[in-house]
Amino acid sequence: MRDIAIISFAQTPAVRRIPEVNEVEMLMPAIHGALSQVDMTIDDIGFTCSGSTDYLAGVGFSFVSTLDGVGAWPPIQESHVEMDGAWALYEAWVKLQLGELDTALVYSYAKSSPGDLPMVLTRQLDPITVAPLWPDSVSLAALQARSLLDSGNYTEAQFAEVAARSRRSALDNPNAQLAWDRSAAELLGEDYHIAPLRKSDCAPITDGAACVILAAGDVARSKVKRPAWIRGIDHRVEPIHLGLRDLTVSESTRIAGEKAGVADGPIDVAELHAPFSHQELILRDALGLSSDVNINPSGGALSANPMMTAGLIRIGEVANRISAGDVNRGVAHATSGPCLQQNLVAVLEGEA
């Protein structure tokens, strides 16, 4: 296996709505920001991979137009996944493992604001038995939260503690969309949005983009003083039929974490892609994270949740802290689909 590292990460500030620019214009600051951090141009990139979804743009093959952000002429090696950018990063990591190239650029983006996002996400459901019922994504998450409460493992107060801590942590994140300092008790005083979830338990709808640059071995060492090495990465998927799995646990996250090597050493920081407060609790259990692990110091998805991008941001946030020397080993998680259906886990480390 080749040593592959994240050497650069950039994202756009997360906002509720960016009506004045298109996807390419929104994306370009992230791409050029990542390149400039390591004094590279697109000519230095061997492979490009993107993550997005045409369902948000409402135009078939809309991702092709965003190649204008990197420049597709002269012809480049590129690929696209209809997934969060974390999965595009996984593809790029595999590509670099083949040994033919030494660098890769990964980007993802979404303008979630133009449509009704919770309803758009029903397209992820089984098209025969579930999608025709149009259960929106928040209602399905509320069903999962109710199952977790009924299990007796967690309480609404613990949901509120996650929400309060996340938005408080986001005060130190200039790219966050929601950041405030309110107590868990205050959040419990809110009316239900969709019981048992309150609005503070739910991630905001967000427009945004992000970009990561990967490099192999000595190339990575030549570009940055402290690369964030990807020591393990794995992703797993659970049945699309919600009735075939226990919604109170995340078996796919547990397996991915085991395969990625989460338990092979101490974890200093964890960025968990949890669009709903109760999902952080499920993920924390699945990964076996102890109480002293710093979870979502960026504020996580509860402070900003650009679709198809929030998972890649979780990886970038951990990489940034490792490169800065603040931590030595961290875990990043990304999810896609209803109720934590698909999960990716990556373990990142500083130079040994």
C-alpha atoms as one frame of an Amber mdcrd trajectory, in Angstrom:
protein
   0.000   0.000   0.000   1.274   3.468  -0.884   1.333   6.231   1.702  -1.324
   8.766   0.655  -1.854  12.066   2.467  -4.142  15.057   2.420  -1.913  18.055
   1.789  -4.504  20.787   1.284  -8.114  21.531   2.150 -10.304  24.538   1.395
 -14.019  25.241   1.701 -16.378  28.099   1.022 -18.210  29.749   3.919 -21.458
  27.898   4.559 -24.569  29.983   3.998 -28.294  29.336   3.725 -28.572  30.564
   0.169 -26.220  31.771  -2.597 -28.575  32.995  -5.318 -26.152  35.291  -7.116
 -23.731  32.651  -8.456 -23.999  29.301 -10.205 -22.327  26.073  -9.082 -19.101
  26.711 -11.001 -18.711  30.208  -9.571 -19.457  28.913  -6.072 -16.934  26.102
  -6.456 -13.942  27.951  -7.880 -12.811  29.699  -4.655 -12.527  26.307  -2.952
 -10.542  24.748  -5.816  -8.154  27.632  -6.245  -7.854  28.060  -2.488  -6.715
  24.446  -2.106  -4.242  24.750  -4.986  -2.743  28.010  -3.755  -2.127  26.585
  -0.274   0.459  24.198  -1.724   1.648  26.400  -4.601   0.195  24.103  -7.265
  -1.785  24.588 -10.462  -4.224  22.241 -12.141  -1.353  21.134 -14.392   0.243
  19.535 -11.319  -2.819  17.338 -10.707  -2.809  13.785 -12.067  -6.436  12.868
 -11.353  -9.604  14.819 -10.568 -12.714  13.381  -8.931 -15.910  15.172  -7.927
 -18.963  14.436  -5.824 -22.403  15.971  -6.353 -25.972  15.112  -7.344 -27.997
  16.183 -10.351 -31.198  15.994  -8.268 -30.277  19.253  -6.545 -29.432  21.085
  -9.750 -32.473  19.629 -11.517 -30.431  19.142 -14.686 -29.127  15.848 -16.019
 -25.326  15.548 -16.089 -25.023  18.964 -14.441 -21.708  17.881 -12.909 -20.095
  18.028 -16.351 -20.449  21.806 -16.422 -18.543  22.184 -13.147 -15.409  20.858
 -14.832 -15.092  24.445 -16.010 -13.915  25.090 -12.455 -10.789  22.989 -12.998
 -10.435  23.260 -16.759 -11.089  20.154 -18.838  -8.871  21.155 -21.769  -6.298
  19.894 -22.506  -8.020  16.610 -21.575  -7.619  15.505 -17.957  -8.130  12.233
 -16.112 -11.329  12.729 -14.157 -14.264  10.912 -12.637 -17.465  11.689 -10.751
 -19.516  10.008  -8.047 -23.183  10.687  -7.370 -22.301  10.804  -3.680 -20.787
  12.996  -1.023 -17.273  14.134  -1.860 -15.920  11.761   0.797 -16.648   8.930
  -1.640 -14.902  10.866  -4.421 -11.900  11.042  -2.099 -12.094   7.258  -1.644
 -12.006   6.781  -5.425  -9.041   9.142  -5.729  -7.239   7.267  -2.943  -7.753
   3.991  -4.831  -6.523   5.622  -8.050  -3.315   6.778  -6.371  -2.801   3.302
  -4.906  -2.349   2.006  -8.460   0.959   3.870  -8.593   0.439   5.531 -11.963
  -0.106   9.021 -10.520   1.099  10.952  -7.483  -1.507  13.683  -7.019  -5.283
  14.010  -7.056  -7.789  16.809  -6.587 -11.190  16.073  -5.070 -14.050  18.543
  -4.968 -17.714  18.498  -4.073 -20.484  21.050  -3.982 -24.205  21.594  -3.705
 -26.753  24.340  -3.905 -29.425  22.861  -1.673 -31.467  26.049  -1.407 -33.421
  26.188  -4.704 -35.738  23.235  -3.966 -37.439  21.503  -1.071 -34.442  19.504
   0.173 -36.244  17.137   2.598 -38.569  16.122  -0.232 -35.798  15.877  -2.834
 -34.063  13.370  -0.574 -36.995  10.980  -0.873 -35.379   9.983  -4.193 -32.846
   8.041  -2.101 -35.539   5.658  -0.905 -36.747   2.364  -2.324 -38.632   3.453
  -5.460 -41.301   0.759  -5.233 -42.509   0.568  -1.637 -41.265   3.678   0.206
 -40.533   6.612  -2.114 -44.147   6.777  -3.408 -45.209   7.582   0.161 -42.961
  10.685   0.078 -41.580  10.415   3.640 -39.247  13.392   3.963 -35.743  13.067
   5.401 -36.544  14.864   8.667 -39.549  12.630   9.359 -37.422   9.529   8.811
 -34.759  10.901  11.164 -37.500  11.556  13.730 -38.568   7.926  13.383 -34.976
   6.900  14.108 -34.775   9.285  17.069 -38.005   7.869  18.514 -36.587   4.352
  18.217 -33.471   5.467  20.067 -35.515   7.026  22.858 -37.709   3.936  23.140
 -34.586   1.785  23.485 -33.864   3.582  26.777 -30.236   4.224  25.796 -30.549
   8.003  25.377 -32.834  10.908  26.255 -33.990  14.109  24.628 -31.763  15.979
  27.071 -28.747  14.212  25.592 -29.909  15.161  22.102 -30.035  18.790  23.266
 -26.547  18.559  24.776 -25.149  17.488  21.396 -26.940  20.332  19.623 -25.814
  22.944  22.154 -22.190  21.783  22.158 -22.014  21.676  18.347 -23.247  25.243
  17.839 -20.995  26.454  20.671 -17.965  24.830  19.030 -18.938  26.480  15.753
 -18.245  29.895  17.271 -14.568  29.198  16.524 -15.289  28.176  12.930 -15.423
  31.123  10.486 -17.052  28.896   7.857 -19.969  27.830  10.078 -23.531  28.739
   9.202 -25.064  28.384  12.678 -23.060  29.311  15.760 -24.400  30.393  19.138
 -24.041  29.762  22.841 -27.272  28.438  24.306 -27.745  25.839  26.995 -29.259
  22.417  26.477 -32.057  23.425  28.858 -32.960  26.332  26.571 -33.113  24.019
  23.562 -35.420  21.638  25.393 -37.819  24.556  25.770 -38.307  24.755  21.999
 -41.431  23.389  20.366 -41.058  20.165  18.438 -40.311  20.485  14.738 -41.179
  16.844  14.009 -41.398  15.020  17.330 -39.160  14.095  19.025 -36.839  16.411
  17.065 -36.649  20.151  17.569 -35.218  22.498  14.951 -32.012  22.713  16.970
 -31.640  18.933  16.562 -31.565  19.282  12.773 -28.830  20.434  10.417 -29.516
  23.608   8.434 -30.017  23.663   4.680 -26.727  24.912   3.284 -25.072  25.969
   0.026 -21.344  25.350  -0.159 -18.329  23.656  -1.721 -15.053  22.092  -0.645
 -11.820  20.819  -2.195  -9.086  18.449  -1.007  -5.720  17.663  -2.605  -4.102
  14.258  -2.122  -0.482  13.351  -2.741   1.585  10.201  -2.419   4.767   9.580
  -0.437   7.653  11.978  -1.056   5.473  14.261  -3.174   3.316  14.926  -0.113
   6.384  15.518   2.068   7.788  17.974  -0.447   4.631  20.066  -0.440   3.824
  20.416   3.250   5.728  20.116   6.503   3.191  17.794   8.146   0.955  15.791
   5.772  -2.203  14.189   7.129  -1.680  10.540   6.166  -4.718   8.387   5.421
  -3.836   5.285   7.460  -7.135   3.533   6.884 -10.352   4.119   4.955 -13.430
   1.955   4.427 -17.103   2.332   3.590 -20.111   0.066   4.090 -23.782   0.167
   3.174 -26.895  -1.135   4.878 -30.213  -2.272   3.340 -32.292   0.434   1.713
 -35.385  -1.031   3.416 -35.591   0.635   6.825 -37.469  -2.297   8.323 -34.535
  -4.646   7.699 -32.146  -2.895  10.091 -32.019  -1.682  13.664 -32.189   2.104
  13.406 -30.765   2.562  16.913 -27.319   1.306  15.880 -25.041   1.771  12.875
 -23.576  -1.589  12.019 -22.076  -0.303   8.772 -20.181   2.415  10.663 -18.941
  -0.147  13.178 -17.588  -2.400  10.429 -16.063   0.492   8.463 -14.395   1.790
  11.624 -13.020  -1.654  12.399 -11.634  -2.091   8.878 -10.166   1.430   8.856
  -8.344   0.771  12.131 -10.044   3.207  14.474  -9.229   1.041  17.499  -5.559
   0.573  16.546  -4.478   3.659  18.484  -5.681   6.609  20.543  -8.071   9.035
  18.863  -7.529  12.733  19.581 -10.322  14.195  17.469 -13.362  12.913  15.597
 -15.409  14.703  12.973 -18.686  12.826  12.633 -21.138  13.588   9.834 -24.338
  13.623  11.874 -27.083  15.782  10.304 -29.280  15.154  13.370 -28.215  15.370
  17.003 -29.190  11.813  17.930 -27.105  10.421  15.053 -23.903  11.651  16.679
 -24.710   9.466  19.685 -25.272   6.439  17.440 -22.019   7.057  15.570 -20.027
   7.594  18.743 -21.167   4.207  20.022 -20.521   2.499  16.679 -16.928   3.744
  16.588 -16.297   3.059  20.270 -15.158   6.627  20.965 -14.338   7.407  24.570
 -15.660  10.446  26.415 -12.314  12.254  26.204 -12.311  12.382  22.375 -12.914
  15.883  21.005 -15.976  15.342  18.799 -16.890  17.823  16.061 -14.771  20.785
  17.199 -15.777  22.470  13.913 -19.437  22.324  14.896 -20.104  19.418  12.570
 -23.070  19.113  10.230 -25.352  20.739  12.805 -23.527  24.012  12.184 -23.344
  23.657   8.376 -24.536  20.847   6.142 -23.890  21.454   2.438 -25.270  18.359
   0.736 -22.715  16.130  -0.990 -19.977  18.130   0.732 -20.368  17.869   4.512
 -18.695  14.447   4.606 -15.655  15.660   2.666 -15.479  18.636   5.031 -15.307
  16.265   8.006 -12.193  14.672   6.489 -10.693  18.061   5.682 -11.307  19.382
   9.192  -9.402  16.462  10.745  -6.607  16.846   8.190  -6.251  20.542   8.987
  -5.830  19.863  12.696  -3.224  17.192  12.047  -1.284  19.392   9.609  -1.341
  22.239  12.118   0.151  19.938  14.761  -2.840  20.310  17.087  -3.548  16.559
  17.098  -1.744  13.449  15.932  -4.514  10.959  15.144  -8.131  11.469  14.213
 -11.150   9.807  12.681 -13.421  11.322  10.042 -16.850  10.001   9.097 -19.238
  10.648   6.229 -22.777   9.409   5.688 -25.307   9.289   2.887 -28.853   8.015
   2.555 -31.698   7.858   5.075 -31.002   7.140   8.750 -27.244   6.572   8.329
 -27.659   4.043   5.519 -24.191   4.436   3.957 -21.105   5.252   6.003 -17.437
   5.940   5.301 -14.724   6.088   7.961 -11.177   7.358   7.523  -8.319   7.339
  10.036  -5.759  10.112   9.615  -2.387  10.492  11.320   0.534  12.884  11.417
   4.061  11.783  10.575   5.247   9.062  12.912
